[in-house]
Amino acid sequence: MGIEDASMRNGRALSDQWADSVVVRPRTTEQHITVNKRLVLGFAISILTLIIVTAIAITLSVSFERCAAESSGTLAANGSSNSKWKQSRNANISHRDSEDGQQPWRHLRLPATLRPRHYDLRLSVSMENFTFSGEVHIEFECVHSTKLIVLHTDRLEVDKVLVYSDSKKAGAMRIQRRFHYQPKQVYVIALHREMKPLRTYKINITFHAHIEHELLGFFRSSYVLNGERRFLAVTQFSPTHARKAFPCFDEPIYKATFRVSLKHESSYQSLSNMPVEASTSDEDGWVTNHFSRTPRMSTYYLAWAVCNFTYREAVTDSGVVIRLYARPDAIQSGSGDYALHITKRLLQFYQDYFKVKYSLPKLDLLAVPKHPYAAMENWGLSVFVEQKILLDPDVSSFSYQMELTMVVVHEICHQWFGDLVTPVWWEDVWLKEGFAHYFEYIGSDFLFPKWNMEKQRFLTDVLHEVMLLDGLASSHPISQEVFEATDIDRVFDWIAYKKGAALIRMLANVMGQPLFQRGLNDYLMTHMYGNAARDDLWNKFSEAMQREGKDINITQVMDRWTLQMGYPVVTISKNDSLDNSVTISQEHFVYDTDAKIQNPELFNKSFQWQIPLTLAVGNSSHISTETIIWVSNKTETHRVGHVGSETWLLGNINQTGYFRVNYDLHNWRLLIQQLMTNPTIISVGNRAGLIDDVFNLARAGYLPQNVPLQMISYLSQETEFLPWHAASRALYQLDKLLDRTEDHSLFSVYVLRLVEPKYHKLGWPATSPQGSFMQGAYRTEELQREVMMLACSFGNKHCHRQAVSLISDWISSNKNRIPPNVRDIVYCTGVSLMDEDVWEFIWMKFHSSTAISEKKVLLEALTCSDNIFLLNRLLNLSLTTDLVPDQDVIDVIIHVGRNPLGRHLAWRYFREKWDILNSRFGEALFMNSKLISGVTEFLNTEAELNELKEFILTSGGESAPAFARAVENVQANVKWHILFQQQFYRWLRKDLDG
């Protein structure tokens, strides 16, 4: 057994200065020097001894450096798994190796010398003082000779470390040094002798830590039941926070099996990824749950919780036990029943679609009061924030039900894409998030076919939304390199989720569903319980295509879309010099063309894509079947069907491609005329797509400002929700630009003239003879809601009176008869128009309501007040008290900013409270980015742009990418006013006069 210095028992005892300078080397034997009476001779001998020792140390150091450099290489390929390991670990070899290869703890990635096989983790959790202690036994294989064990820890106090070899030699291996290197969140153990390749070793570490209040790692939360505050503790390890709960190899590639034991007070229960295998009770009132061994998985999917929740249960036909755990009152009221029901159906759907069985015997869904994200897909124990999984059917709107459904569909998909097959490294996080986001729409269509999610809502809610972001010069490729730990959180953005989903949808449409499904099955079967990179997916798709005689190299096609930022605008023009031919060109679409001048290093390379352009030709009564044209060059000429002077061209049929389409002005006029005379010739998806494209092309200066306004003049004839939804999004964007201009009332009049015929035709939700509101068909209700929102937002008097009447009836009768689907519109309109007493009434209802969905709608309504004092009060109460849930604080600030009267208040409040907000949500960069975008989206003057830039100089911090996007957006707003505002109002006056 090795002997450790007392000063080394705590891993934090060594300073970073020592860590920066040390080169691990064997200790030299102490020299016993006899002190002579002649001090000078003694001093000389001491100096000589020191020189000799130093020489020996340097020799050993060189030897150690050589060994360390060798050990940082990659594994030799040995089958699919080892090949993946090699691919991932290549990231370790950087330009820094020549400088500090002997100090692998300085690198972003762990050295590729060791590979974990199994963790035996035992935790003792005290909910009394929010602490936990643990012991972890890690069995690992040595891949390359090394004396170093480098693994992750963060905020853990390490008490004791023992290392054992699988050789016949008994006892622990001797440890020379051990220390914590905080800059990279690693713990380093330097042994006296090398570990040998292909041998198995074990490390035993005891540790203790606090259960944090911060919502990462192993954190605590609370709720109130029957006037009593209760506590729970749960994990959130993605992407790099398992190290906050136990020492581990905390990278996706280091898959291992886990066996977890949780000891806690018997008044609590515990959950983990696997079922309880055995349970033991102590005389002191504590219980220990021993959970079954997990499959091979990444550390960030390990999970556990200690709580006193109750549950409802369902069992699939194949025997998988599904339980939904939540607060006892939520379970008793049935708020979790909907999610439990659809989860049971979804497990079967995914098994059938992927042709791969769900791997675990159970799946728990845990609803917690606080969580940094909507949900987390831990294998077998998915954690949801309450708002995204609890549903009260009596008060929840359809939009709330849809959002909740899609969150559940997303997380269940991850049990395959993410849990079963995990991306090799964070640069390809879109391989799991893009798929899960795409399947939100495929899975929802399975559950509710009439919703028509993939062909319709996907366009407005995914494609159109992410193209706004990806059209900025500050965008980035979907696969982006990760150089520092802070970069890891940044890859979890809408580019990964929504662009990933859009590219997958485009590819699925090119391949066709049968081949797409076959490729997915091959991908999952080949890489299950392991890791995969994007090329692994492309190869399986290419193989599926080739088996059908279709020789398309998917890698060559898709690398252009994943390794380049942005997307193209495809311009289609009739070629007058050639019969029945069109000229097709592509260029990188950017909202601010000046960005190409300001960022020459970024834009001096030629952006070019392989574009699957679908094209149809039509006239007033007929549209041809679509043809597909692969556009690879900057400009190409193609022959199409008969193209006369009155026939129009339509590209990107049903918007399956990830690009915008522009036409010559004559073709735009023909399309507008078609919409005015017979819009149904063009599909619903393309009508919505034309509206989105034309507004954004005008915004970027490709088209005159009157073209989009002429395009939507047909809307009074539009009977479908989707084009109205696309138009309303564009109109709200314009309203943000114009609402402080002198002629803003002209725009409001124009919108109301557009909306009012449809508003009066559709009316409000019908009532039964008993006075209750009757639910209509999904598409009718969604269209009715969209038109009502526009009417109330832009000042329709009838809409205002109706909302005030419903609020007054609620207050006088204390019975809420407002239809759930329009409550957000009615509440907001009433609060904005009525007095302070109504605000106080809504505030009281927010506190007394127990329905999660209703509380959210009530809270957002409070931000609609035209009373600055009340808005300021709400902001302060949200941030400084527990009255507003954490996940709603950001929404409150953003919604105050969307209130024209609260915009400057929200912007000022954001700047004043930035330090508090950043410390509270800083590590959850996704939430911070949402906040930054939300409070800056309305800024549109030169003075506000300068305020933003000045603020960023002192407060940008780790959210710099979000601030860069904000600056670009505000610059575009300012530029639009300079270039286009007068042109826009000139056409508006002419149209209204005539």
Residue pairs with C-beta under 8 A, 6 or more apart in sequence:
1 171
1 172
2 172
2 173
2 174
2 175
2 192
3 174
4 175
4 178
7 13
8 14
8 177
8 178
8 179
9 159
9 160
10 157
10 158
10 159
11 153
11 157
11 158
11 161
11 178
11 179
11 180
11 187
12 157
12 158
12 180
13 179
14 177
14 178
14 179
14 180
16 181
16 182
16 183
18 179
19 103
19 105
19 179
19 181
19 188
22 103
22 177
23 61
23 64
23 65
23 102
23 103
24 64
24 102
24 147
24 148
24 176
24 177
24 190
25 57
25 60
25 61
25 64
26 60
26 176
26 192
27 176
27 192
28 53
28 56
28 57
31 49
31 53
33 42
33 45
33 46
33 49
35 42
36 42
61 102
64 102
64 147
65 101
65 102
67 145
67 146
67 147
67 194
68 101
68 102
68 103
68 104
68 111
68 146
68 148
69 97
69 101
69 102
70 144
70 145
71 104
71 111
71 112
71 113
71 144
71 145
71 146
71 148
72 92
72 93
72 97
72 101
72 104
72 107
72 111
72 112
72 113
73 93
73 112
73 144
74 85
74 86
74 89
74 90
74 92
74 93
74 112
75 82
75 85
75 86
75 89
75 112
75 143
75 144
76 82
76 86
77 83
77 86
80 526
80 527
80 530
81 530
84 253
84 424
84 527
84 530
84 531
84 532
84 533
84 536
85 112
85 115
85 253
85 531
87 424
87 533
88 251
88 253
88 424
88 425
88 531
88 533
89 109
89 112
89 253
91 108
91 109
91 425
92 107
92 109
92 110
92 111
92 112
94 107
96 106
96 107
100 106
104 110
104 111
104 148
104 150
105 150
105 181
105 184
105 186
105 188
106 181
106 183
106 184
107 184
108 184
108 482
108 483
108 484
108 485
109 251
110 150
110 151
110 152
110 186
110 249
110 251
110 254
111 146
111 148
111 150
112 143
112 144
113 142
113 143
113 144
113 145
113 146
113 148
114 140
114 141
114 142
114 143
114 146
114 149
114 150
114 195
114 249
115 140
115 141
115 143
115 254
116 138
116 139
116 140
116 248
116 249
116 254
116 256
117 139
117 140
117 141
117 200
117 256
117 257
118 138
118 139
118 256
118 257
118 258
118 259
119 136
119 137
119 138
119 139
119 246
119 248
119 256
119 257
119 258
119 259
120 136
120 137
120 138
120 139
120 259
121 134
121 135
121 136
121 137
121 246
121 258
121 259
121 260
121 261
122 134
122 135
122 136
122 260
122 261
122 263
123 132
123 133
123 134
123 246
123 260
123 261
123 262
123 263
123 304
124 132
124 133
124 134
124 263
124 264
125 132
125 211
125 233
125 262
125 263
125 264
125 270
125 306
126 132
126 264
126 265
127 211
127 220
127 231
127 233
127 264
127 265
127 268
127 306
128 265
130 210
130 211
130 220
130 231
130 233
131 208
131 209
131 210
131 211
132 208
132 209
132 210
132 211
132 218
133 206
133 207
133 208
133 209
134 206
134 207
134 208
134 246
135 204
135 205
135 206
135 207
136 204
136 205
136 207
136 246
136 247
136 248
137 202
137 203
137 204
138 151
138 202
138 203
138 205
138 247
138 248
138 249
138 256
139 200
139 201
139 202
140 200
140 201
140 202
140 203
140 249
141 198
141 199
141 200
141 201
142 195
142 196
142 197
142 198
142 199
142 200
142 201
143 197
144 197
145 194
145 195
145 196
145 197
146 194
146 195
147 176
147 190
147 191
147 192
147 193
147 194
147 195
148 188
148 189
148 190
148 191
149 163
149 188
149 189
149 191
149 203
150 186
150 187
150 188
150 189
151 186
151 187
151 247
151 248
151 249
151 250
152 185
152 186
152 187
152 240
152 242
152 243
152 247
152 248
152 249
152 250
153 180
153 185
153 186
153 187
153 207
153 243
153 247
154 185
154 217
154 241
154 243
154 244
155 209
155 210
155 212
155 217
155 244
156 207
156 208
156 209
156 243
156 244
156 245
156 246
156 247
157 207
157 208
157 209
158 178
158 180
158 187
158 205
158 206
158 207
158 247
159 206
159 207
159 208
160 204
160 205
160 206
161 175
161 178
161 189
161 203
161 204
161 205
162 172
162 203
162 204
163 172
163 173
163 175
163 189
163 191
163 201
163 202
163 203
163 204
164 171
164 172
164 173
164 201
164 202
164 203
164 204
165 173
165 195
165 199
165 201
166 199
166 200
166 201
166 202
167 199
173 191
173 192
173 193
173 201
174 191
174 192
174 193
175 189
175 190
175 191
175 192
176 190
176 191
176 192
177 188
177 189
177 190
178 187
178 188
178 189
178 190
179 187
179 188
180 186
180 187
180 188
181 187
181 188
184 485
185 240
185 243
185 485
187 247
189 203
195 201
205 247
207 246
207 247
209 218
209 244
209 245
211 218
211 219
211 220
211 233
212 218
212 219
212 220
212 244
213 219
213 220
214 923
215 221
215 236
215 370
215 371
215 372
215 886
215 924
216 236
216 241
216 244
216 372
216 923
216 924
217 235
217 236
217 237
217 241
217 242
217 243
217 244
217 245
218 233
218 234
218 235
218 244
218 245
219 233
219 234
219 235
219 236
220 231
220 232
220 233
221 231
221 232
221 233
221 234
221 368
221 369
221 370
222 229
222 230
222 231
222 232
222 369
223 229
223 230
223 232
223 327
223 369
224 230
225 327
225 328
225 329
230 308
232 305
232 306
232 307
232 308
232 309
232 368
233 305
233 306
233 307
234 303
234 304
234 305
234 306
234 307
234 366
234 368
234 371
234 383
235 242
235 245
235 302
235 303
235 304
235 305
235 378
235 383
236 371
236 372
236 373
236 376
236 383
237 244
237 245
237 299
237 300
237 301
237 302
237 303
237 378
238 300
238 301
238 376
239 300
239 426
239 429
239 488
239 489
239 492
240 250
240 300
240 485
240 488
241 300
242 248
242 250
242 299
242 300
242 302
243 250
243 299
248 254
248 299
249 256
249 299
250 299
250 300
251 298
251 299
251 425
252 298
252 300
252 422
252 423
252 424
252 425
252 426
252 531
253 298
253 424
253 425
253 531
254 298
254 299
255 296
255 297
255 298
255 422
255 529
255 530
255 531
256 296
256 297
256 299
257 293
257 294
257 295
257 296
257 297
258 273
258 293
258 294
258 297
258 302
259 290
259 291
259 292
259 293
259 294
260 272
260 273
260 274
260 291
260 302
260 304
261 288
261 289
261 290
261 291
262 270
262 272
262 288
262 289
262 291
262 304
262 306
263 286
263 287
263 288
263 289
264 270
264 286
264 287
264 306
265 285
265 286
265 287
266 281
266 285
266 286
266 287
267 308
268 306
268 307
268 308
269 306
269 307
269 308
269 309
270 289
270 304
270 305
270 306
271 303
271 304
271 305
271 307
271 325
271 364
271 366
271 381
272 289
272 291
272 302
272 303
272 304
272 305
272 380
272 381
273 291
273 294
273 297
273 301
273 302
273 303
273 304
273 360
273 378
273 379
273 380
273 381
274 291
274 292
274 293
274 294
274 360
274 361
274 362
274 380
275 291
275 292
275 321
275 361
275 362
276 289
276 290
276 291
276 292
277 290
277 291
277 292
278 289
278 290
279 287
279 288
279 289
279 290
280 287
280 288
280 290
281 287
281 288
282 288
294 302
294 379
294 380
295 359
295 360
295 379
295 529
296 529
296 530
297 379
297 419
297 422
297 529
298 422
301 377
301 378
301 379
301 418
301 419
301 422
302 378
303 376
303 378
303 379
303 380
303 381
303 383
304 381
305 325
305 366
305 368
305 381
305 383
307 325
307 366
308 328
309 325
309 326
309 327
309 328
309 331
309 366
310 325
310 326
310 328
310 331
310 332
311 323
311 324
311 325
311 326
311 331
311 364
312 323
312 324
312 331
312 336
312 337
312 340
313 321
313 322
313 323
313 324
313 340
314 321
314 322
314 340
314 341
314 343
314 344
315 321
315 322
315 344
316 322
316 344
316 347
316 348
317 348
318 348
318 351
318 357
318 358
319 361
320 347
320 358
320 360
320 361
320 362
320 363
321 361
321 362
321 363
322 340
322 343
322 344
322 347
322 362
322 363
322 364
322 365
323 340
323 362
323 363
323 364
323 365
324 331
324 336
324 339
324 340
324 343
324 364
324 365
324 367
324 389
325 331
325 364
325 365
325 366
325 367
326 335
326 336
326 366
326 367
326 386
326 389
326 390
327 367
327 369
327 386
329 850
330 336
330 367
330 386
330 390
333 392
333 850
335 390
335 391
335 392
335 851
335 852
336 365
336 367
336 389
336 390
336 391
338 391
338 393
338 401
338 404
339 365
339 384
339 389
339 390
339 391
339 404
339 408
340 365
342 405
342 408
342 409
342 447
343 363
343 365
343 408
343 412
345 446
345 447
346 408
346 409
346 412
346 443
346 446
346 447
347 358
347 363
347 412
349 443
349 446
349 447
350 358
350 412
350 413
350 415
350 416
350 443
351 357
351 358
353 442
353 517
354 416
354 517
354 520
354 521
354 524
355 517
355 521
356 416
356 420
356 521
356 524
356 525
356 528
358 415
359 379
359 415
359 419
359 420
359 528
360 379
360 380
362 380
363 380
363 381
363 382
363 412
363 415
364 380
364 381
364 382
365 382
365 384
365 389
365 408
366 381
366 382
366 383
366 384
367 384
367 385
367 386
367 389
367 390
368 383
368 384
368 385
368 386
369 385
369 386
369 885
370 385
370 885
370 886
370 887
371 383
371 384
371 385
371 887
372 921
372 923
372 924
372 927
373 385
373 924
373 926
374 384
374 385
374 388
374 407
375 382
375 383
375 384
375 385
375 388
375 389
375 407
375 408
375 410
375 411
376 382
376 383
376 411
377 410
377 411
377 414
377 415
377 418
377 419
377 436
378 419
379 415
379 419
382 411
382 412
382 414
382 415
384 407
384 408
384 411
385 887
386 852
387 852
387 853
387 856
387 885
387 887
388 403
388 404
388 407
388 408
389 404
389 407
389 408
390 852
390 853
391 400
391 401
391 404
391 853
392 851
392 852
392 853
392 854
394 820
394 851
395 816
395 820
395 823
395 851
395 853
395 854
396 404
396 820
396 851
396 853
396 854
397 820
397 821
397 822
397 823
397 824
397 853
397 857
398 778
398 781
398 782
398 820
398 821
399 785
399 821
400 853
400 856
400 857
402 444
402 451
405 444
405 447
405 448
406 440
406 441
406 444
407 440
409 439
409 440
409 443
409 444
409 447
410 436
410 437
410 439
410 440
411 436
412 443
413 435
413 436
413 439
413 440
413 443
414 432
414 436
416 524
417 431
417 432
417 435
417 436
417 439
418 432
418 436
420 524
420 528
420 529
421 523
421 524
421 527
421 528
421 530
421 531
421 532
422 432
422 530
422 531
422 532
423 429
423 431
423 432
423 531
423 532
423 533
424 531
424 532
424 533
425 482
425 533
426 482
426 487
426 488
426 491
427 479
427 480
427 481
427 482
427 491
428 479
428 533
428 534
429 491
429 492
429 496
430 478
430 479
430 495
430 496
430 497
430 499
430 500
430 562
431 500
431 532
431 533
431 534
431 537
433 492
433 496
433 497
433 500
434 478
434 496
434 497
434 499
434 500
434 501
434 503
434 504
435 500
435 501
435 504
437 462
437 497
437 498
437 500
437 501
438 500
438 501
438 504
438 505
438 508
440 453
440 501
441 453
441 454
441 457
441 458
441 462
441 501
442 453
442 454
444 451
444 453
445 451
445 452
445 453
445 454
448 778
450 777
450 778
450 779
451 457
451 778
454 505
455 654
455 685
456 684
456 685
456 688
456 721
456 722
457 722
458 501
458 505
459 655
459 685
459 688
459 689
459 692
459 722
459 726
460 688
460 692
460 722
460 725
460 726
460 729
462 498
462 501
462 502
463 498
463 502
463 655
463 658
464 692
464 726
464 729
465 494
465 498
466 494
466 495
466 498
466 499
466 502
467 567
467 658
467 660
467 692
467 696
468 696
469 475
469 494
469 495
469 498
469 965
470 495
470 499
470 565
470 566
470 567
471 566
471 567
471 589
471 590
471 591
471 696
471 700
472 590
472 591
472 592
472 965
472 968
472 969
473 590
473 592
473 595
473 596
473 598
473 599
473 602
473 603
473 968
474 961
474 964
474 965
474 967
474 968
475 495
475 565
475 566
476 495
476 565
476 961
477 562
477 563
477 564
477 565
478 495
478 496
478 499
478 500
478 503
478 561
478 562
479 534
479 562
479 563
480 487
480 491
481 487
482 488
482 491
486 958
489 923
489 924
489 925
489 926
490 925
490 961
492 925
492 926
493 926
493 929
499 658
502 658
503 558
503 561
503 562
503 658
505 656
506 561
506 612
506 656
506 657
506 658
507 516
507 541
507 554
507 558
508 516
509 612
509 656
510 552
510 612
510 628
511 519
511 541
511 544
511 545
515 541
515 544
515 545
515 548
515 550
516 541
516 544
518 544
519 537
519 540
519 541
519 543
519 544
519 545
520 540
522 540
522 543
522 544
523 532
523 536
523 537
523 540
526 532
526 536
526 540
527 536
534 558
534 562
535 555
538 554
538 555
538 558
538 559
539 554
539 555
541 554
542 552
542 553
542 554
542 555
545 551
545 552
545 554
556 610
557 610
560 608
560 609
560 610
561 567
561 609
561 658
564 607
564 609
566 588
566 589
566 590
566 607
567 588
567 589
567 609
567 658
567 659
567 660
568 586
568 587
568 588
568 589
568 607
568 609
568 611
568 659
568 660
569 586
569 587
569 588
569 589
569 659
569 660
569 661
569 662
569 697
569 702
570 584
570 585
570 586
570 611
570 613
570 631
570 651
570 652
570 659
570 660
570 661
570 662
571 584
571 585
571 586
571 587
571 661
571 662
571 663
572 582
572 583
572 584
572 615
572 649
572 651
572 661
572 662
572 663
572 667
573 582
573 583
573 584
573 663
573 664
573 667
574 582
574 583
574 643
574 649
574 664
574 666
574 667
575 581
575 582
575 583
575 637
578 637
578 639
580 639
580 640
580 641
580 642
580 643
581 637
581 638
581 639
581 640
581 643
582 615
582 637
582 638
582 640
582 643
582 649
583 635
583 636
583 637
584 613
584 629
584 631
584 635
584 636
584 637
584 638
585 634
585 635
585 636
586 608
586 609
586 611
586 631
586 633
586 634
586 659
587 607
587 634
588 603
588 607
589 659
589 660
589 700
590 596
590 700
591 696
591 699
591 700
591 968
591 972
592 700
592 968
592 971
592 972
592 975
593 700
593 701
594 975
595 603
595 968
596 603
606 634
608 632
608 633
608 634
609 631
609 659
610 630
610 631
610 632
611 630
611 631
611 632
611 657
611 659
612 628
612 630
612 657
613 628
613 629
613 630
613 631
613 651
613 652
613 657
614 626
614 627
614 628
614 629
614 651
614 652
614 653
614 654
614 656
614 657
615 626
615 627
615 628
615 629
615 640
615 649
615 650
615 651
615 653
616 623
616 624
616 625
616 626
616 627
616 649
616 650
616 653
617 623
617 624
617 640
617 641
617 642
617 643
617 647
617 648
617 649
617 650
618 624
618 647
618 648
618 650
618 674
618 681
618 682
619 644
619 646
619 647
619 648
620 646
620 674
620 677
620 678
620 681
621 678
621 681
622 681
623 650
623 681
623 682
624 641
626 653
627 640
627 641
629 638
640 649
643 649
646 670
647 670
648 667
648 670
648 671
648 674
649 663
649 667
650 671
650 682
650 686
651 661
651 663
652 659
652 661
652 686
652 689
653 683
653 686
654 683
654 685
654 686
654 689
655 685
655 686
655 688
655 689
660 693
660 696
660 697
661 689
661 693
662 693
662 697
662 702
662 703
663 671
665 703
665 707
668 694
668 703
668 707
668 711
671 682
671 690
671 711
672 707
672 710
672 711
672 713
672 714
674 681
674 682
675 682
675 687
675 690
675 711
675 714
676 713
676 714
676 717
679 687
679 714
679 717
679 718
682 690
684 720
684 722
684 723
685 722
687 718
687 720
687 722
687 723
687 726
688 722
688 723
688 725
688 726
689 726
690 711
691 708
691 711
691 712
691 723
691 726
691 727
691 730
692 726
692 729
692 730
694 703
694 707
694 708
694 711
695 708
695 730
695 733
695 734
697 703
698 704
698 705
698 707
698 708
698 980
699 972
699 976
701 979
701 980
704 983
705 980
705 983
705 984
705 987
706 983
706 984
706 987
706 991
708 730
709 750
709 987
709 988
709 991
712 727
712 730
712 754
713 754
715 723
715 724
715 727
715 754
715 755
715 758
716 754
716 757
716 758
718 724
718 758
719 783
720 779
720 783
721 779
721 782
721 783
721 786
724 758
724 783
724 786
724 787
725 782
725 786
728 786
728 789
728 790
731 751
731 790
732 793
734 747
735 747
735 751
735 793
735 794
736 937
736 938
736 940
737 940
737 973
737 976
737 977
738 744
738 747
738 981
739 900
739 938
740 900
740 940
741 977
741 981
741 985
743 985
743 988
746 985
746 988
746 989
746 992
747 988
748 794
748 795
749 992
750 988
750 991
750 992
751 790
751 794
752 791
752 794
752 795
752 796
753 992
755 787
755 790
755 791
755 794
755 796
756 791
756 796
758 787
759 787
759 788
759 790
759 791
759 796
759 798
759 799
760 798
762 780
762 783
762 784
762 787
762 788
763 784
764 784
764 788
764 802
764 822
765 773
765 774
765 775
765 776
765 781
765 784
765 819
765 821
765 822
766 773
766 774
766 776
767 773
767 774
768 774
771 817
772 817
773 817
773 819
775 781
775 821
776 784
781 821
785 821
785 822
785 825
788 799
788 822
788 825
789 825
791 798
791 799
792 799
792 800
792 803
792 825
792 828
792 829
799 829
800 829
800 833
802 826
803 825
803 826
803 829
803 830
803 833
804 829
804 830
804 833
804 834
806 817
806 818
806 826
806 830
807 818
807 826
807 827
807 830
807 834
807 838
809 815
809 817
810 816
810 817
810 818
811 838
811 841
818 826
818 827
823 854
823 857
824 857
824 860
824 861
827 842
827 857
827 858
827 860
827 861
827 864
828 860
828 861
828 864
829 864
830 838
830 861
831 838
831 839
831 842
831 861
831 862
831 864
831 865
832 864
832 865
832 866
832 899
836 867
836 870
839 862
839 865
839 867
839 870
842 858
842 861
842 862
843 862
845 858
846 855
846 858
846 859
846 862
847 883
849 855
849 858
856 888
856 891
859 884
859 888
859 891
859 892
860 891
860 892
860 895
862 870
862 874
862 892
863 871
863 874
863 892
863 895
863 896
863 898
863 899
863 902
864 895
864 899
865 871
865 874
865 899
866 899
866 901
868 901
868 902
868 905
871 896
871 899
871 901
871 902
871 905
872 905
872 909
874 892
874 896
875 892
875 893
875 896
875 905
875 906
875 909
877 883
877 884
878 884
878 888
878 889
878 892
878 893
879 889
879 913
879 916
879 917
884 892
886 920
887 927
889 920
890 921
890 927
890 930
890 931
890 934
893 906
893 909
893 910
893 931
893 934
893 935
894 906
894 930
894 931
894 934
894 935
896 902
896 905
896 906
896 909
897 903
897 906
897 907
897 910
897 934
897 935
897 937
897 938
898 934
898 938
903 938
906 935
907 935
907 936
907 939
907 944
907 947
910 917
910 931
910 935
911 951
911 955
914 951
914 955
915 955
917 928
917 931
918 928
918 955
918 957
918 959
921 927
921 928
921 931
922 928
922 957
922 958
922 959
925 958
925 959
925 962
928 959
928 962
929 959
929 961
929 962
932 959
932 962
932 963
932 965
932 966
933 962
933 965
933 966
933 969
936 948
936 966
936 969
936 970
937 969
939 945
939 947
939 948
939 970
939 973
940 970
940 973
940 974
940 976
940 977
941 974
941 977
942 974
944 970
945 967
945 970
945 971
945 974
948 963
948 966
948 967
948 970
949 967
952 960
952 963
952 967
956 963
